[in-house]
Amino acid sequence: MANERSPSSLRSQSRPVAGAGNNGDWPERGQAAIASESLLLGRASVTIAHEGMNYILRATRAGKLILTK
């Protein structure tokens, strides 16, 4: 896909996220916070492949995220 980004480019866009723990600071050691915009790239939903299963991450009009199998 033309808009696909490599995992290293997504890591470089990681930043502190309010509500991600530690009062908006970086997450606990060993955890990563990735902005939802980096995953969705302007789309309403994306499919995430994880351990042989596909999940759909969808952003609602109200600004919520829903992850389904």
Summary of the structure (lengths in Angstrom):
residues: 69
radius of gyration: 13.0
end to end distance: 22.5
largest distance: 35.9
contacts: 128
relative contact order: 0.15
helix: 20%
strand: 25%
